[in-house]
Amino acid sequence: MTEILSSAKAGNKKPVTYALLAGTALALISMSGVRAADSIDAGALYEPLPTFKASDLLPPEIMRGELHTVLETVENDGYENNFTITSQFGTITAHRTDFVAERVQEVYALDKLSEITRSDAFAKGVAQAATSPFRALKGLATEPVGTVTGAVKGIGALFSQLGGMASGSRGELEDSAAKELVGFGEIKREVAGLLEVDPYTTNQAIQEGIGEVSWAGFAGGLSLAPLTAQVGGGVGAALSGVQNARTLNSLLTSQSPEALRGINRIRLEEIGVDDALIEKFVESPWLSPRHETTITAALIQMDGTENHGAILERATVSESEDQSIFLMRQAEASLGFHQNVAAIARFERVDQIVLLYTADNRAVSVLPADHLVWSEGAESLADQNVSAGALRELWLTGSISDLARSEFKKRGWAVVAGQSDKLAPDLDAGLAGEEVSEDEGSEEGSAEDE
């Protein structure tokens, strides 16, 4: 842990980088510029990608703090904003405006981990762990979780991709079963919960730091209390991205990946999802237990809705962490629409797009985008076929460019932008009183145009 922090501080030669370099995904969205006159709609050229000021998008406490600064220039990839965060631990890229707080929190978690590893209690735990019967397992337990390499997939590809998933194996975004067998994973998730970070984060410095601290507690036989006293601080971001998700976040940090998978299987079976699709979903290489459990929690609360499987089919096409987070946010926003706007009667999926249909025959596309511009992906969405007679509505959590709004309206869509509040779900509403033990979970394997 100390070596990683020292390396990060030494001129930032090896900065911590997130979102798999989301900026390189621009080629998948609009070929990095304006499309020429071969557009399907001869009068519509694709837009150049915009830039924004971070201070116009984030509150002051997120913009800068004792240990971090968010740079002013924000690049938009056609759907999501990409922010750059600087700190003594390196430069961090955060895609999505609603994800910046989570990445900032990781800066403060790294600082706390650095403080812990310099403490006498930690040194004592390490010394005791060196003579522990489990010492041969240290490398297995503390090595950070790897990520699939060579996959740089932006959000735009979700609306046009036709190929298969990127190569990878189940578990790329989670700890191994071997760690759970020795009970180490439980302690590691407890530390992650105290630090208020995602236990499945792809931040390798966080993973290694949590691993080292947890090892001192596990193999060193030392109580975690003196190691993790008064952790927290920072910005205290909820893992789900919404503040009313205490039960869900508790579930994510208290249950093993395999237990979560079992719980998700049971809950999806109860709402009538096909067994083969459930298995494909829970074994998807790019969906972490957090992504899967959040999507499942959203689906089981959509009472009276048919064809939940369309959402799961959509989720399994993910080819990157960025895409998985977007698809998780889309499931959350769909639940928000169901709870706060109108009940969803059914889902329908055509190609790479899922539409929500209400009882009064409105075909709704819910898009958790920061800022939507007119691009190839946006055009694919706007040209999507809907059921006969259905009214078309596009609901956005963020904003939309004038050209994109105009092109959607030409195609008969009512555009309802800036709806982050209405599309914010109560993820805990259907989970209250449904505490599931680890053993149980493991047993089975009308809108107006704005």
N, C-alpha and C positions, 0 to 999 in steps of 0.2 A: 504493500500500500504506500509506504513512505517513498519507495523508488518511483512509483507512478506519479505521485504528487510532485516530487522533485523534478522529474522529467518534464511535466506539464509547465512548471514554473520557469524552467530554464529556456527562456526565449520563445516559449510556446512552439517548440519545434515539432511536437507531436500533439496537436490540439485535439481535444475531444470533439468528435463530429457526429451529428445526429441526422436522422431522416434520410440516410443513405444518399447524401448529396442531392437533395430534391431539386435543386436548381438545374441539374443536368437533364431533368425530365422535360424541359421545355420543348425539346425536339419532338417528343411524343404528343405534344398538345397543339402546337401551331408552327412547327418547323422554324422556330425562333424568329418569326417575323410576320409580315403581311402576305397573305396568300394572293396570288395573281388572279387574273380574270377567268380562271378555269373553275371558279366556285360554282357549286350546284345552282345557287341563286345568283344569276349573273350580276345582280346589283349589289351583292353583299361581299365585301372583302373582309378577310379575317383581320382582327385587330393586333397591333403591336402590344406587347405585354407592358402593363403599367408599373410604376413604382409609387410608393407612399411614404409618409413620415410616421415612424413608430410612435412619436409623441401624440399623434392624432388618433391613434388606435388603442393605446394602452394607458392605464392609470399611472400616475407618477411613481407609486411604490413598486410597480412592476418594471418601469423604465430603468430605474437605477436604485441601488442600495449599497450597503457597506462593502459588499463583495462582488457586485456585478454592475454592468451597464449594458443596456440594449442600444445598439447603434441605430441612428435615425433612418437610414436607407432601408426600405422594405421592398423586396421584389415579389411581384405576384406572378404565379405560373399559369394564370388563366382561371384558377379556381381558388387557390389558397395563397396566403401571404407567407413569406419566408423571412424570418428575423435572425439577426446575428447578435449573440450575447457574448460579451467579453468578460473574463474573470481571471484571477490568478491561476486557475486550473485549466486555462486554455480558452479557445474560441468554440462556441456551441451554436449550431444552427437549429432553430425551432420552426418547424412548419406548422401552419395554422395559428391564428390569433389566440384561440382558446387553449393552445398547448404551451404558450410561452411561460405561463406561471409554473407549470409543471417542470419545465426545464430549468427555470430560475431556482426552484426549490432544490433541484439536484446540486446546484452550486453550493447552497448552504449545507446540504447533507454531506458533501465532500469535505467542507470545512469542519463539520462536527466529527466526521470519521478521522480526519487528520488529528484533531484534538484528542480523540479517544486513543488512537494508536501511540500517542506520546505520553499517555498516562501510566502511572505505576501499576494500576489495576490491570491494564492491558499487558504490561510486561510480565506480571505475575501469571496471568492466564496463559501467555505464550510459553513461559517456562514450564508450567505444569502440563501443557498440551504436548510438549516435546517428549515427555515420558509416558504419555497416555497409551493405552492398548490400541487406540484408534489412530496413532500417529502415522501409520502406513497409508491411511486414507486421506491425508491432508491435501495432497495435490488434487485428488478427485473432488474434494469438497470445496476448496477455495478457488479453483480455476474458474474464471468468468465464463458465462455462457457465450458460445460463439454465435455468429450470425451467418446466414448464407451469403456467399460472396457473389459479385458479378450481377446483382439484381438492382437496377436503378429504374424504378417504375413510378412515374408520376400519376396523378389522379386522372389526367386526361385519357390515359390508356384504358381506364375502366369503362369508357363510353364507346370504345372502338376496337378493343383487343379481341382477337378471334383465336389466338393460339392457346396452347396448353399452359399450365402453370410452370413457373421456373423450377429448376431442380432444387431439391431440398428434402430434409427428412423431418418427421414429427419430432418436436422437442427443440428446434433451433431457437425458440424464444422462451424456453423454460429450463428449469433444472432437471437433471437426470433422475431416473427412478432410483439409482443407487444411493443418491444423497438422501432421498426420502426414507430408504430402508434403514439407515443409521440414525434417523431422526434429526439430521442436520438441517434439512430444508425447513422444518417447522421453526427452528430458532432463527434462520435467516429471514423468513417472512416476518417474524416478530420484530426484528431489527428494522426491516424495511418499513413496517407499519409505524414504528416509533419515529423514524426519520421522515415519514410522510412522502415516500417515493414508491414508484411502481416496482414490486418485486421482480417483474419481468422486463425492466428497462434494458435497453440495449447500450446504455452507458457503461462501458467496460470498467472504468475507474470506480464507479459506484458498486458494480457487481463484485469487484475484487475487494474493495474496502469493507463492504458488508460481510463478505466471506471471511475475511481475516478476523473481524470483530466477533462474528458468530463462532468461529473456530476456537477463539480464546474462551468463549463461554461454554461451548459444547465439549470439546476435548480437554480443555483446561479445568473443567468441573467448577467454573466460577459463575456466580450469579451475574445475570446481565445488568442488574440494577446499578452497580457502581460504574459499569461501562457506558450505560446509555442514559444516565441521569440528566434530566433537563435537555434532552434532545428536542428536535423540532425547531421552531423559529422560522426564519425565512418568510415565505408567503403562505404556507399552509394550504396548498392547492389540493382540492379533492381529486382523487385519481380518475373519477368518472368524467370530470369536467363540469359536473353540476354539484351544487352544495347539498342537495337532499338525497344523498346516497350512502348514508352511514352503514346501513345493513349490508349493501352490496360490497362496499370497500372492506368491511370487516370479513365478509365471506372470502374475498380475494386474498387476504393476508392470513386467514386462519386455516384454510384448507389446502391440501396438496394439489398439484396439477391433476393427478389421477383422480382424486376425490372430486374435484371440480368437474372433471370430464364425466364422471359417473352421475353427479347431480344434474348436469346439463342434459345427459341422455334421458334420465327419468322425466324431467320437466318437459322436454320436447316430445317425448312419447305421449305424455298426458294431453297435449294439445293436438295430437293426431299427425305428427310429422312422420313420414316414411322412415323406417329403420335404416335403410341403405343411405338415405340422404343425411340422417343424423350422424352416421358413422363417417361419412365423407366430410362433414362439417367439423366434428371434433378431432379428426385426424389431419385437418388441413395444415400444411407446414408453415404457413405465414400467419396463422391466427394463434395468438398466445392465449393462455387460459383467461387472461383479462378480457381480451376481445370476445372470446366465445361466451364467457359468462355474462358479460354486459349485453350482448346481442340476445342471448337466451332470456335474460331478465326482462328485456323490452318486449319480446314476443309473447311471453306467457301472460302479460298484462293487457294484451289487446283482445279483450273479451268479444266474442261474436264475430271475429274476423276469420275469413276463410283463406286457405292457401298460404299459411305461414312459410311453407317450404320455399316460396319464391325468394324470400329474403335470405334464406340459408344458401340456396343455389347461387345467389348473387355473391354472397360472402366468400364462397369457396374459390372464386376466380382471383382472389387477391394474390399479387405477385411481389408484394413488398410491405414493409412495416407501415409506410405512408398510406398505402391503399387500405390496409387493415384498420387503421385508425379512422380513416374517412368512412369506411363501411360501418364501423361501430357507431360513429357519430350519426350516420344516416338512420340506423336502427333507433337510436335514442330520439332523434328528431321526429321519426315516424310515431313513436309512442307519445311524444309531446303533442303532435297533431291529433292523435286519437283521444287524448285526455282533455285537451284544451280548445280544440277547434271543432272537429266533427268525428264521429265514430267511423272507423275504417271497416267497410263491409268485406273487402277482399283485396288481395295483392295479385298483380299480374306481372309476369316477367317476359319481355320479348328481347332477345339478344342480351345486351348488357345493361338493360334499363328495367327497373321495377317501378310500376305505377301503383298508387293507392286509389281504390275506388270507394266512394261513399255511397250510402243508400240512395241519395238523390242523383246518382249517376254523374258525379264529378270525377274526372280522371286527374289525379294530383301527383305531381312530381315534387318530392321534398328533397332539397339540395342543401346540405350543410356546408355551403361555400362561403369563404370570406368575401370574395368579389368575383363575380362571373363576367367574363368578357366573351365576345363573339369569336369562336374558334371552331375547329373541326368537331371536337367533342360536344360543344354547345349546340352546333347544328344537328348532330346526330340525335341529341335529346329533343330538340325542337321539332324534328321531322318524325318523331316516334308516332306510330299508329296507335289509336285509341279505339275503344269500343264505340259502335255506332251511336250517335246522338249524345255522347258524353261531352261535358264541358271541360275544357282543359285549363288547369291551374298550375303555375309554377310557384312554389313557396321556397323562399331563401332565408337562411339565417342571417346572411350578410347582404351586401349591396350588388348591384348589377350595372354594367355600363349602358350608356344611352343606346349604342348600336345594338347590343344584345337584347335589350328591352324591346327595341323596335322590331327586330327580326322575330322574336317570339310572338309579339302581337300580330305581325303579318300572318303568322301561321295559326292564329286563333287562340293563343294562350293569354290568360289573365296573369299578370305578374304581381306577386305579393312579396316584396323584399323587406329586409330588416326585421325579421320575425323571430329573432333569437329568444325573446321572452316567451312568446306563445309556443314555440317549439321545444322549450325546455321541459323535459319530462320529470315526473316524480318516480324515479326508479325503484324506490323502496316501497311504493304503495302496495304492490302485490307480493312483497317478500316478508312483510312484518308477520311475526309469529310462525315463520317457516324455517326456523333454525334446523339445519340438517347436520347430523353428526358425521365425522369423518368415516366411520365404519359404514353408515348407511349409504353415503355417497360412493363408496368404493365397492359395494356389493355388486353393482351392475356396471360390469365394465361399461257555404257558397261565398266566394270572395269577390271583392270589387278590385278592379285594376288600381294599383297605387298611383 
